[in-house]
């Protein structure tokens, strides 16, 4: 597609959406490593110089995609948690949170890179906007969690969400290893090194939520 110079707001919005669409497509096909600024510009049909008219850096493009995907996750988590309102069912709440998060392939690609890559090379204003809007999505999930687990406090939600996020950030690369590691882990003596993402996350999150809600070891 050949773009003419954007002068009207709707044209500028089209260019911005084209850049984001190109970045999403490359992320889905080639992962974050294959979604450099040159590749994004080529796929969007926009010069690299013009990409910088809409986003200050490659990292800013993908922070916007992270924000979008967290908003999508918030809706999915709310939907999964709604039937559990006032249930106090820690296991079911844990599975709803983990299932809605690990079902999002873009977040799986991006979460490990947020602090180490995507929050680099961006302005203070971009970080403030990103974290403010992310906080809005997380608040929706917080409210749904507290509705499902009435004993869970706002501070407990913060600890639980932070734990889930950092556990995912650390585990996701190991849960999707390169081919040589996949082959090596087929050996019986190395089986204990395999990551079973959802099951292992559940094993860590359930005791945490039980502690945060005051539930006993034998509670749901």
Secondary structure, DSSP 4 states (H G I P E B T S, - for coil): --PPPP-SHHHHHHHHHHHHHHHHHHHHHHTGGG--HHHHHHHHT--HHHHHHH-SSHHHHHHHHHHHHHHHHHHHHHHHHHTTTT---HHHHHHHHHHHHHT-HHHHHHGGGIIIIITSS--HHHHHHHHHHHHHHHHHHHHHHHHH-TT--HHHHHHHHHHHHHHHHHHHHHHT--HHHHHHTTSGGGGGG---HHHHHHHHHHHHHHHHHT--TT--
